[in-house]
């Protein structure tokens, strides 16, 4: 055991996580103000995609959204609880086909409008801050492509002597 708790130092990601959560909460508040209860911002992407593609397996949906199977599976479970999607047996016993319910389908036009408004808002924010977040994220991606996070961590890692 070491003398100092490394988690006592400020988490460099905490401010970003808090800001993203606050922005999601404000998007969700827009839904509530419009009388849309039980819909989370993370539901918009899969609901809109399903409206345009028709039923998909969880794997197909995850691939089309560039998300993990696990993340989409959890999102689908939450959306099922809110009567936004159905889950029926797929072509084999291991798969489930996901489709929109009537409620889910009825929300898509608003969700598409909110999606466009959110993208316009991000562009507006990018213009207001000295370092556009979309540019910073792209530069971060490029830097990590050049030298991955794993390599960087291993460079700094000092393992305890046993």
N, C-alpha and C positions, 0 to 999 in steps of 0.2 A: 504494500500500500504506500502511496506517495504522501508527502507532507501536505500538499495543497490540492484542494478539490478543483479540477479544471472546469467543472460546470459552474463554479462561483464567478468566473470571468464572464463578461457580457457575451451572449451568443451573437455572432456577426450576422446571422440570418434572421434574428428575432424581429427586427424592425420591418424587414420585407414581408415576413409571414403575417405580422400584425396588419400591415397596410393592405395586403391582398385580402385578408379576412374582412377588414373594414369595408373595402370596396365591394366585396361579395355581399356583405350585409346591406349595403346601400342599394345594390341591385335588387336584392330580395325585398327591400322596403318598397321599391317601385312596384313590384308584383302585388304586395299586400295592399298598397294604396289603390291598385286597380281591381281589388277584390279577388285576387288570385292567391289562394291559401295553399300551403303545403308544397309549393314549387320552389326548389332551390336553383340558384344560378347554374350549378353544374348539370342540371337536367336539360338546359336549353339545347346544348350541342347535340346530344343523342336524339332528343325529340325532333329537332329540325331535320337531322339526317334521316331518321326513320320516315318522316313525312315525304321526303324526296326519293327515298330508295324503296320503300315498302319493307316488309318484314325481313329481318336479318338475324342470323345466329349471334350470340354474344361475341364469338370470335370475329365474325365478319364486321360487326359494329365496332369492336375495339380496334381492329386493323384500319377501318375507314376513318376513325377519329384519331389514330395514332396514340392510343391509350393502352394501358395494360389490360389483359383479360380480367384480372382481379379487380381493378378499379371500376371497370364497366359492369362487372357482375354485381358489385356492391351498389353501384348507382342504379342498376336495373331493379334490384331488390327494393331500394328506397322508392323508386318511381312506381313499382307495382303496388306498394302500400298506399300510395296517393292516387291510385286508379288512373294512372297515366299510360301504362303499357300492360300488355298481356304477355304471357310466356307459355307457349305451347310446345309439345314435343317436336323436335326437329327430324331430319331425315334418318337419324340413327338414335339410339338410346342415350348417347352421351351429349347430344346437343339440344338446345332450346331455341325456338324461333321467337323473336321479340317483335311485337307489333304495337301500334298505338291504339289506345281505347278511344272512344268518342270524346271523352274529356281531354285526353292528350292531343288529339287532332284539332279540337276546337281552340286550343291555346297556341298552336303553331303560328298563326298570323301575328299575334302580339309578340311572341318570342322572337320571330324574325325581325320585327320592327325594333324591339329592344336590342337585339344583336347588332343591328346596323347603328343604332344610337350609341351603343357602348363602343363600337369601333370608331365612330366619329369623336367620341369623348376621349378615347386613347390618343387619337391624332391631335386633338386639341391640347391635351396634357403634354404630349411630346413637344409641341410648339412652345409651351409655357416654361418648361424646365430647361436648365442649361445643358443637360445631357439627356437626350431622348431615351426613354426606357427601352423602346424597341431597338434602338441602335446599340445601347449598352448590352442588351441580351444577345444580339447578334455578334458583337465583338467578344463577349464572354464565350459564346459557342465556338467561335473561331479559335480563341486562345486555348480552349480545352480540347479542341480537335488537334491542335498542334502539340499540346502536351496535356494528356488526360488528367483528370482529378486524381485518379488512383496513383499515378506516377508522382504527382505533386505531394500527395499525402505521404507516400513512402519516402520521399526525399526528406521530409520533416519528422518522420516517425522515429522516436527513440524508445525502443522497447525495454521494459524492465528486465533487469538481469536476474535470472532465476537461480 
